[in-house]
Amino acid sequence: MALVLTNSLSKKKEPFVPLHSPMVKMYVCGPTVYNFVHIGNARVFVFYDVVERYLKYIGYQVERVMNFTDVDDKIIIKATEEKTDSHTVSERYIEAFLTDMISLGVTPPKVAPKVTDHIPEIIKLIEGLIANSSAYVAKDGEVFFSIRNFKTYGKLSGKNIDDLISGARVQPDEKKKDPLDFSLWKPQKFPTEPGWDSPWGKGRPGWHIECSAMSMKYLGESFDIHGGGMDLIHPHHENEIAQSEAFTNKPFAKYWIHSNMLTFNAEKMSKSIGNIMLTRDFIKKYSAELLRFFLLSGHYRSTIDYSEQHIRDVQSALHRFYTALHKAEITIQMPKVLALKPSPEEEKVTQFGKTFQGRWKEAMDEDLNTAKVIGLVFEYVRLLNAYIDKKGFKPTSLTQEICQDFVTSFKSLSEILNILGESPSVFLLGLKQSVLDDRGIKKEDLVQKIKLRTEARTQKNFALSDTIRNELLSQGIELRDFTDGTDWDIVFKS
């Protein structure tokens, strides 16, 4: 099966056929750098990291470009509040963004252009649009794109121009010929604002023109994939198409791929509302592995809701997956007995293992369905656990092959999703500590209680031993007794 993608432009699934195979050129709208990136923003960049990884896995070469909007009203406001300049603000948050992406294991783009480094390209593009009557200059030097001169405006979002004009949120502007015309070049309002000389006076670019200029510089006038969040479809991506195609008379991007938003307890996650979790805060509290898993747990076109219960579910899932990996690694080293024929459990897990890679690749080919891939992982783990945890289990001559296939399969999948690739023992140790912290349990207190229980058992005080065990179990801590001592693990409750 070949890769199929949902194209927002055609509103349907299409086979992926690059313009110049095996090269794939992809542009992803990057952040406006006036604050730290939150986990809703991070979903976009984690998803496109997976897109690039998978395209490379199936044999393509990928050039991914992601921009930084480093001049914007929000940046100017932030600079004013902090009594500094826009450059200082934007550079600080660019560095913070890159640090967060490294923590999340997101592959750096081939090029990460900044708007302020591409003013000449932006001015040239605007000049071309004015020359072919796609744009006009207002009295104060502001330049607007004329949407009425672009006959297919609305083809990405499906919005009708007349309906948009009659919408309550459209505010007429005396400078505009049409209420929906959008700004390509904004005149400088105050001497302290960032500004560049242009044929229309000192000013700065509008938001939409930036991405057209930078994407075309690095990827050409037509390229394969343009991506971003669904919230950018209108007006940002709609306006990008209009101005780009009005300039070149060529199709801009062949495939428009949009990831859906993250909600916070069923409400939209937004900096303006304040119901956000910063990426760096999440990683500090939990882990980067858990965040990537959480962000990939749903199909990219579906919303994902952030809630404490959802995070506990993700912790539980990762605990199960890494515990199974740990079991497999230990079992590989155990002595084997000769088996004349496979047991029913061996047959099931062996057969699933043989088809696992083909099945998760099929799920990825069907519109990059990471949620289905993770479902397949759950099934593989369930079968392996049923095999290893069976009463009276003894490794057979097939066991090493079964467990090795399991470990190898997870490593192969990790190359794409960049999860399930850590050392199981290291990950589980970190997860256990994170859960203890979250539940307000001090590890030294836990160790002391286990020691007290061990002494009680030695003294045959089984009543006290059971009391301690039950007390810890009520806190989500399960004790496991072995001949050489007692170990503990976390229990996740729904």
Backbone torsions as a table, in degrees:
resi	resn	phi	psi	omega
1	MET	NA	134.8	179.0
2	ALA	-89.9	160.1	-178.9
3	LEU	-64.6	131.6	177.2
4	VAL	-122.6	133.5	-178.6
5	LEU	-125.2	145.7	172.7
6	THR	-80.3	116.0	-177.7
7	ASN	-96.5	115.2	-179.7
8	SER	-62.2	-22.6	-179.0
9	LEU	-72.9	-43.9	-178.9
10	SER	-92.2	-12.5	-179.1
11	LYS	65.8	28.0	179.1
12	LYS	-152.2	168.8	176.7
13	LYS	-78.9	137.5	-178.8
14	GLU	-134.6	145.5	171.8
15	PRO	-61.3	140.3	-179.0
16	PHE	-85.5	114.2	178.9
17	VAL	-129.7	101.7	-178.3
18	PRO	-62.1	156.7	179.5
19	LEU	-65.2	-37.1	-177.5
20	HIS	-138.6	67.7	-179.3
21	SER	-58.9	143.1	8.0
22	PRO	-89.0	10.3	-179.9
23	MET	-81.3	133.5	174.0
24	VAL	-121.1	124.2	178.5
25	LYS	-108.5	127.5	-171.4
26	MET	-135.3	133.9	176.9
27	TYR	-118.6	131.3	179.1
28	VAL	-123.7	127.4	177.9
29	CYS	-65.8	122.9	-178.9
30	GLY	-90.4	-170.1	-174.0
31	PRO	-82.4	153.1	164.1
32	THR	-87.9	116.4	-163.1
33	VAL	-92.9	83.5	176.4
34	TYR	-128.6	0.1	-179.8
35	ASN	-160.5	173.0	175.8
36	PHE	-71.2	149.6	-178.6
37	VAL	-76.6	134.6	177.5
38	HIS	-97.4	172.8	-171.6
39	ILE	-68.9	-22.4	174.0
40	GLY	-67.7	-42.8	174.3
41	ASN	-61.9	-42.2	-175.0
42	ALA	-61.0	-28.2	-179.3
43	ARG	-57.7	-42.1	-179.7
44	VAL	-58.6	-47.4	-172.5
45	PHE	-76.4	-32.9	174.0
46	VAL	-66.1	-42.8	-179.4
47	PHE	-62.4	-46.6	-178.0
48	TYR	-71.8	-22.3	170.5
49	ASP	-64.2	-42.5	177.9
50	VAL	-66.7	-39.4	177.4
51	VAL	-57.6	-48.4	179.8
52	GLU	-63.2	-44.9	179.8
53	ARG	-59.7	-41.7	-177.2
54	TYR	-71.5	-40.5	177.4
55	LEU	-58.7	-40.6	177.4
56	LYS	-67.2	-37.8	-179.3
57	TYR	-61.1	-36.9	-177.6
58	ILE	-93.4	12.5	167.0
59	GLY	107.8	3.8	179.8
60	TYR	-90.2	157.3	167.5
61	GLN	-97.9	138.4	-172.7
62	VAL	-125.3	130.9	169.3
63	GLU	-113.4	108.0	179.4
64	ARG	-107.8	127.0	177.3
65	VAL	-114.2	134.2	176.9
66	MET	-136.6	126.8	-173.0
67	ASN	-92.8	165.2	167.2
68	PHE	-117.7	122.3	171.2
69	THR	-84.7	102.2	-173.9
70	ASP	-111.4	15.4	167.9
71	VAL	-142.5	124.0	-171.8
72	ASP	-171.3	157.6	179.1
73	ASP	-55.4	-41.3	-177.6
74	LYS	-64.9	-36.6	178.1
75	ILE	-68.3	-41.9	179.4
76	ILE	-62.5	-42.9	178.3
77	ILE	-62.2	-44.0	179.4
78	LYS	-61.3	-42.9	179.8
79	ALA	-63.2	-40.5	178.7
80	THR	-64.0	-43.5	179.4
81	GLU	-61.7	-37.4	-176.4
82	GLU	-93.8	4.0	179.6
83	LYS	54.2	47.3	178.0
84	THR	-139.2	-164.2	-178.8
85	ASP	-112.4	163.7	-176.2
86	SER	-61.4	-37.9	-179.3
87	HIS	-61.6	-43.7	179.7
88	THR	-62.0	-43.9	179.5
89	VAL	-63.2	-50.3	-175.7
90	SER	-65.1	-40.4	179.7
91	GLU	-65.1	-37.2	179.0
92	ARG	-62.1	-44.1	-175.5
93	TYR	-82.8	-22.3	170.0
94	ILE	-64.2	-46.6	178.9
95	GLU	-61.0	-41.8	179.6
96	ALA	-64.7	-41.0	178.8
97	PHE	-61.5	-47.5	-179.5
98	LEU	-61.7	-38.3	177.5
99	THR	-63.3	-44.1	179.3
100	ASP	-64.0	-40.1	-179.5
101	MET	-67.9	-37.0	175.3
102	ILE	-62.3	-42.8	178.4
103	SER	-60.1	-36.2	-178.5
104	LEU	-83.0	-2.8	179.9
105	GLY	74.1	24.6	178.3
106	VAL	-82.6	125.1	179.9
107	THR	-64.1	129.3	178.7
108	PRO	-60.8	143.5	176.4
109	PRO	-67.2	160.9	178.0
110	LYS	-62.4	-39.5	178.4
111	VAL	-135.6	137.7	176.8
112	ALA	-128.0	76.6	-173.9
113	PRO	-73.0	149.9	175.2
114	LYS	-105.7	146.3	179.6
115	VAL	-58.1	-44.5	-174.3
116	THR	-65.6	-15.0	176.4
117	ASP	-91.8	0.8	-173.2
118	HIS	-130.9	30.8	178.8
119	ILE	-62.7	-43.4	178.9
120	PRO	-58.6	-41.5	179.3
121	GLU	-64.9	-38.8	179.9
122	ILE	-66.7	-44.1	179.1
123	ILE	-62.1	-42.2	179.1
124	LYS	-61.4	-40.8	179.5
125	LEU	-65.0	-43.2	179.2
126	ILE	-65.0	-41.4	177.9
127	GLU	-58.4	-41.1	178.9
128	GLY	-64.8	-38.0	179.4
129	LEU	-69.5	-35.3	175.8
130	ILE	-67.4	-41.3	-177.0
131	ALA	-62.9	-34.3	-179.2
132	ASN	-99.6	17.8	175.0
133	SER	68.0	19.1	174.8
134	SER	-85.7	-12.9	-179.5
135	ALA	-143.2	161.6	-179.0
136	TYR	-144.4	159.6	-177.6
137	VAL	-105.2	126.8	176.2
138	ALA	-80.4	171.1	-175.6
139	LYS	-59.1	-36.6	-176.4
140	ASP	-86.0	5.2	178.9
141	GLY	95.6	-1.8	176.3
142	GLU	-74.8	138.8	-179.4
143	VAL	-107.8	132.2	-179.2
144	PHE	-119.9	146.7	171.9
145	PHE	-87.7	135.9	-179.3
146	SER	-94.2	103.9	-174.9
147	ILE	-69.4	-26.1	-179.7
148	ARG	-66.7	-22.6	178.9
149	ASN	-84.9	-4.8	175.5
150	PHE	-109.7	100.7	-166.4
151	LYS	-65.5	-24.2	-177.2
152	THR	-102.7	22.1	179.1
153	TYR	-58.7	131.9	-179.8
154	GLY	102.9	-0.3	-175.4
155	LYS	-69.5	-23.4	178.1
156	LEU	-81.1	-49.3	-175.8
157	SER	-84.3	-19.5	-176.6
158	GLY	79.1	11.1	-178.7
159	LYS	-85.8	141.2	178.1
160	ASN	-91.0	135.4	-176.4
161	ILE	-58.3	-45.8	-177.9
162	ASP	-64.2	-36.6	177.1
163	ASP	-66.2	-37.8	179.2
164	LEU	-65.5	-40.7	-179.0
165	ILE	-64.9	-37.0	-179.4
166	SER	-79.9	-6.5	-180.0
167	GLY	-67.3	147.0	-173.8
168	ALA	-64.9	-26.5	-173.6
169	ARG	-86.4	-5.5	179.9
170	VAL	-83.1	118.6	-179.1
171	GLN	-104.3	119.3	178.4
172	PRO	-60.8	147.9	179.1
173	ASP	-128.9	127.9	-176.4
174	GLU	-57.4	-31.2	-177.5
175	LYS	-74.0	-22.1	-174.1
176	LYS	-88.0	145.7	172.7
177	LYS	-77.4	-26.0	179.8
178	ASP	-140.1	139.8	-177.2
179	PRO	-57.1	-26.5	-177.2
180	LEU	-92.9	-5.6	176.2
181	ASP	-58.0	139.4	-175.1
182	PHE	-117.5	156.1	-171.9
183	SER	-78.9	132.9	174.0
184	LEU	-102.7	-32.6	-179.5
185	TRP	-142.2	126.6	-176.7
186	LYS	-108.3	129.1	178.4
187	PRO	-67.8	148.1	178.5
188	GLN	-68.1	128.0	-178.0
189	LYS	-87.3	-39.9	-177.7
190	PHE	-132.0	150.4	179.9
191	PRO	-59.9	-24.1	-178.6
192	THR	-81.5	-11.9	179.2
193	GLU	-74.7	149.7	173.3
194	PRO	-61.2	138.4	-179.8
195	GLY	-158.0	151.9	179.5
196	TRP	-132.3	147.3	177.6
197	ASP	-67.4	141.7	178.6
198	SER	-150.6	169.2	177.5
199	PRO	-62.0	-14.4	-175.7
200	TRP	-110.4	11.1	-178.6
201	GLY	106.4	172.4	-177.6
202	LYS	-72.4	135.5	-178.4
203	GLY	-176.8	-156.9	-178.4
204	ARG	-147.9	162.3	-176.5
205	PRO	-70.0	153.8	165.8
206	GLY	-73.9	167.4	-174.3
207	TRP	-64.5	-47.5	-168.9
208	HIS	-69.5	-37.2	-174.8
209	ILE	-65.0	-25.9	-178.2
210	GLU	-57.2	-50.9	-173.9
211	CYS	-67.4	-35.4	177.3
212	SER	-61.9	-46.7	-177.5
213	ALA	-64.6	-44.7	-175.9
214	MET	-74.1	-40.3	179.7
215	SER	-64.2	-42.2	-179.4
216	MET	-69.7	-31.3	178.4
217	LYS	-64.2	-42.7	-172.3
218	TYR	-97.1	-21.2	-175.2
219	LEU	-119.8	-9.6	-178.9
220	GLY	99.0	172.5	-176.1
221	GLU	-70.1	-26.1	174.6
222	SER	-130.6	134.5	179.0
223	PHE	-142.9	-179.3	-166.6
224	ASP	-83.1	-56.1	-171.5
225	ILE	-126.6	132.3	169.7
226	HIS	-119.4	128.5	-175.7
227	GLY	-130.0	169.3	177.9
228	GLY	162.7	-173.3	178.2
229	GLY	-78.1	157.5	180.0
230	MET	-61.8	-24.8	179.9
231	ASP	-68.0	-11.5	-179.6
232	LEU	-93.9	-7.1	-176.6
233	ILE	-54.7	-49.0	175.5
234	HIS	-134.2	128.8	9.3
235	PRO	-96.6	-11.4	-166.2
236	HIS	-60.7	-55.5	-176.4
237	HIS	-72.1	-33.9	175.4
238	GLU	-59.6	-42.9	-179.1
239	ASN	-72.1	-33.2	175.2
240	GLU	-59.5	-46.2	179.7
241	ILE	-60.1	-47.2	-176.0
242	ALA	-59.6	-51.2	-175.4
243	GLN	-71.7	-35.2	-179.0
244	SER	-69.2	-47.8	-176.8
245	GLU	-74.5	-27.4	174.3
246	ALA	-67.0	-30.6	-179.3
247	PHE	-79.9	-42.1	-172.1
248	THR	-100.2	-22.1	-171.3
249	ASN	59.5	30.7	178.3
250	LYS	-131.0	155.6	173.2
251	PRO	-59.8	138.4	-175.7
252	PHE	-80.7	-75.4	176.4
253	ALA	-116.8	140.1	-176.8
254	LYS	-75.7	-42.6	-178.9
255	TYR	-120.9	128.3	174.6
256	TRP	-108.8	113.9	-175.2
257	ILE	-115.6	124.4	-175.8
258	HIS	-124.8	130.5	175.7
259	SER	-92.9	147.9	-177.1
260	ASN	-82.3	174.5	-172.9
261	MET	-89.3	169.4	174.1
262	LEU	-102.9	135.0	175.6
263	THR	-106.8	159.6	-178.5
264	PHE	-119.7	106.3	-174.1
265	ASN	50.4	47.2	175.1
266	ALA	74.3	7.8	175.4
267	GLU	-113.4	151.9	179.5
268	LYS	-59.0	133.4	177.9
269	MET	-84.9	125.2	-174.3
270	SER	-153.3	140.3	175.9
271	LYS	-61.1	-38.9	-176.8
272	SER	-66.7	-33.5	178.1
273	ILE	-78.1	-34.6	178.5
274	GLY	95.1	3.4	-178.8
275	ASN	-95.4	61.4	-175.5
276	ILE	-122.0	158.3	171.3
277	MET	-122.0	117.5	179.5
278	LEU	-66.7	144.8	179.9
279	THR	-56.3	-46.0	-177.2
280	ARG	-66.9	-32.4	178.1
281	ASP	-70.7	-39.8	178.1
282	PHE	-62.3	-47.3	-178.5
283	ILE	-62.0	-39.3	179.7
284	LYS	-65.7	-40.2	-178.3
285	LYS	-76.3	-40.1	-176.7
286	TYR	-115.0	-97.3	175.7
287	SER	-172.2	160.9	177.1
288	ALA	-66.5	-36.3	179.0
289	GLU	-59.8	-44.1	-178.5
290	LEU	-66.4	-38.1	180.0
291	LEU	-67.0	-45.0	178.6
292	ARG	-60.1	-45.4	-179.6
293	PHE	-60.1	-45.8	179.5
294	PHE	-59.0	-45.2	-176.7
295	LEU	-71.7	-21.4	178.9
296	LEU	-100.5	0.0	-174.7
297	SER	-73.3	-18.1	176.2
298	GLY	-115.7	159.9	175.4
299	HIS	-63.2	142.2	-173.1
300	TYR	-60.6	-22.8	-179.9
301	ARG	-89.7	-0.5	178.7
302	SER	-105.5	152.7	174.4
303	THR	-73.0	152.4	171.7
304	ILE	-120.9	132.4	-178.4
305	ASP	-100.7	127.7	175.3
306	TYR	-86.7	122.5	174.2
307	SER	-151.1	160.0	179.3
308	GLU	-60.7	-37.2	179.4
309	GLN	-65.6	-40.8	179.0
310	HIS	-63.0	-41.2	179.2
311	ILE	-64.9	-39.8	176.6
312	ARG	-62.7	-38.4	178.5
313	ASP	-63.9	-39.8	178.9
314	VAL	-67.9	-40.6	175.9
315	GLN	-58.8	-45.0	-179.7
316	SER	-62.0	-42.2	-179.4
317	ALA	-64.5	-47.0	179.3
318	LEU	-63.9	-35.7	176.9
319	HIS	-61.1	-44.2	178.8
320	ARG	-64.0	-44.7	-176.0
321	PHE	-65.5	-47.5	-177.8
322	TYR	-72.2	-30.1	174.9
323	THR	-65.2	-40.7	177.9
324	ALA	-64.5	-41.1	176.6
325	LEU	-61.9	-41.5	179.2
326	HIS	-62.7	-44.1	177.5
327	LYS	-60.3	-43.7	-178.4
328	ALA	-62.3	-43.4	-179.5
329	GLU	-64.4	-40.7	178.7
330	ILE	-67.6	-42.7	-176.3
331	THR	-64.4	-34.7	178.6
332	ILE	-56.9	-33.1	-175.9
333	GLN	-87.2	-7.9	-175.7
334	MET	-77.9	153.4	176.3
335	PRO	-61.4	144.6	-176.8
336	LYS	-108.4	155.0	171.4
337	VAL	-116.0	152.9	-179.5
338	LEU	-73.6	132.3	177.7
339	ALA	-114.7	126.9	-179.4
340	LEU	-74.0	-34.3	177.1
341	LYS	-146.8	149.0	-178.8
342	PRO	-64.7	144.8	173.6
343	SER	-75.4	163.7	178.0
344	PRO	-56.1	-39.4	179.0
345	GLU	-65.0	-41.4	178.8
346	GLU	-63.0	-41.2	-179.6
347	GLU	-63.6	-42.3	-178.3
348	LYS	-65.4	-49.6	-176.7
349	VAL	-70.2	-33.3	177.4
350	THR	-64.5	-46.3	-178.9
351	GLN	-64.4	-41.7	179.7
352	PHE	-64.9	-41.2	179.6
353	GLY	-60.4	-36.8	-179.0
354	LYS	-68.3	-27.9	-177.2
355	THR	-102.7	-6.2	-171.2
356	PHE	-59.5	-50.3	-176.3
357	GLN	-63.1	-41.6	178.6
358	GLY	-64.4	-35.3	-177.6
359	ARG	-74.9	-39.8	179.0
360	TRP	-73.0	-29.7	174.9
361	LYS	-67.1	-38.6	176.8
362	GLU	-61.8	-39.3	178.2
363	ALA	-66.0	-39.7	178.4
364	MET	-68.8	-37.0	178.4
365	ASP	-65.5	-27.3	179.5
366	GLU	-88.6	72.2	175.2
367	ASP	64.3	39.1	170.9
368	LEU	53.6	53.3	-173.0
369	ASN	-84.5	79.6	-179.7
370	THR	-64.7	-29.1	178.8
371	ALA	-63.3	-41.3	178.7
372	LYS	-68.7	-36.5	177.3
373	VAL	-59.9	-46.3	-179.6
374	ILE	-65.2	-34.1	174.3
375	GLY	-61.1	-38.7	177.0
376	LEU	-66.1	-36.0	176.6
377	VAL	-62.5	-44.9	177.2
378	PHE	-54.7	-45.3	-177.8
379	GLU	-66.1	-41.1	179.3
380	TYR	-63.4	-43.7	179.2
381	VAL	-63.6	-41.4	179.8
382	ARG	-60.4	-43.5	-179.3
383	LEU	-67.4	-41.3	179.2
384	LEU	-64.9	-42.5	178.8
385	ASN	-63.2	-40.3	178.8
386	ALA	-61.5	-33.1	179.2
387	TYR	-74.5	-51.9	-175.1
388	ILE	-73.9	-34.7	-174.3
389	ASP	-86.7	2.3	-179.8
390	LYS	-63.8	136.8	-178.5
391	LYS	-56.5	132.1	-179.8
392	GLY	78.1	19.1	-177.5
393	PHE	-59.8	130.7	171.5
394	LYS	-133.5	127.1	179.5
395	PRO	-58.8	134.7	178.5
396	THR	-106.8	-175.7	179.4
397	SER	-65.9	-17.9	177.5
398	LEU	-87.8	-16.4	-170.8
399	THR	-60.8	-45.6	-178.0
400	GLN	-60.1	-42.6	179.3
401	GLU	-63.4	-43.8	-179.5
402	ILE	-61.9	-49.1	-176.4
403	CYS	-71.3	-35.3	178.6
404	GLN	-67.7	-40.0	176.2
405	ASP	-61.2	-39.7	179.2
406	PHE	-61.3	-49.9	-179.2
407	VAL	-64.3	-44.3	-179.5
408	THR	-63.1	-40.5	179.4
409	SER	-62.5	-40.9	179.9
410	PHE	-67.1	-37.7	178.6
411	LYS	-65.6	-38.6	178.5
412	SER	-64.3	-44.1	178.9
413	LEU	-67.1	-33.7	179.9
414	SER	-61.8	-29.6	178.3
415	GLU	-62.7	-25.9	-177.8
416	ILE	-93.7	-53.4	-175.7
417	LEU	-86.0	-17.4	-176.0
418	ASN	57.0	38.4	169.0
419	ILE	-132.4	165.6	178.4
420	LEU	64.4	26.7	-178.8
421	GLY	-113.5	-0.7	-179.8
422	GLU	-81.6	165.9	172.4
423	SER	-64.3	123.8	-178.0
424	PRO	-55.1	-43.4	-177.6
425	SER	-65.5	-40.1	179.6
426	VAL	-68.1	-44.8	-179.8
427	PHE	-62.6	-47.1	-177.2
428	LEU	-63.5	-35.8	177.4
429	LEU	-63.9	-44.0	179.0
430	GLY	-66.9	-39.3	179.1
431	LEU	-65.0	-42.7	179.4
432	LYS	-60.8	-42.5	179.8
433	GLN	-66.5	-40.2	179.7
434	SER	-62.0	-41.9	-179.8
435	VAL	-68.9	-39.3	176.1
436	LEU	-59.0	-45.7	179.5
437	ASP	-61.1	-42.8	-178.0
438	ASP	-65.0	-33.0	-179.0
439	ARG	-91.8	2.2	177.6
440	GLY	71.3	29.4	-179.6
441	ILE	-105.6	124.6	177.1
442	LYS	-82.8	134.1	-176.3
443	LYS	-63.1	-36.8	-179.7
444	GLU	-64.5	-33.3	176.7
445	ASP	-68.2	-39.5	178.8
446	LEU	-63.6	-45.9	179.4
447	VAL	-60.3	-39.7	-179.6
448	GLN	-65.7	-39.8	179.6
449	LYS	-67.6	-38.2	177.6
450	ILE	-65.1	-39.7	177.5
451	LYS	-63.2	-44.0	178.7
452	LEU	-62.0	-39.4	179.4
453	ARG	-67.9	-39.8	178.6
454	THR	-60.3	-42.6	177.4
455	GLU	-63.8	-39.3	179.1
456	ALA	-63.5	-41.1	179.8
457	ARG	-67.3	-38.5	178.0
458	THR	-61.7	-36.9	-179.9
459	GLN	-87.2	8.0	-179.6
460	LYS	58.7	29.8	175.3
461	ASN	-92.3	75.2	-172.9
462	PHE	-71.1	-24.3	177.4
463	ALA	-64.1	-46.9	178.3
464	LEU	-66.6	-38.8	178.5
465	SER	-59.0	-46.0	-179.7
466	ASP	-67.8	-36.0	179.1
467	THR	-61.7	-44.5	179.8
468	ILE	-66.4	-43.4	179.0
469	ARG	-59.0	-47.2	-177.5
470	ASN	-68.0	-35.5	177.9
471	GLU	-62.8	-45.7	179.5
472	LEU	-67.6	-36.6	179.6
473	LEU	-63.8	-35.7	177.9
474	SER	-66.1	-21.4	177.3
475	GLN	-94.2	4.0	179.2
476	GLY	85.6	24.5	178.2
477	ILE	-117.9	121.0	-180.0
478	GLU	-105.1	128.8	177.8
479	LEU	-94.4	142.8	179.4
480	ARG	-130.9	120.6	-176.9
481	ASP	-93.5	132.6	176.4
482	PHE	-126.8	171.0	-178.2
483	THR	-63.6	-28.1	-177.5
484	ASP	-103.2	12.9	176.9
485	GLY	143.5	-167.3	-177.7
486	THR	-120.4	132.3	175.3
487	ASP	-112.6	168.0	179.0
488	TRP	-136.2	155.7	177.2
489	ASP	-145.7	165.2	-179.5
490	ILE	-91.2	148.7	176.6
491	VAL	-117.8	129.1	179.3
492	PHE	-100.5	131.7	-179.8
493	LYS	-110.8	141.2	178.1
494	SER	-75.6	NA	NA
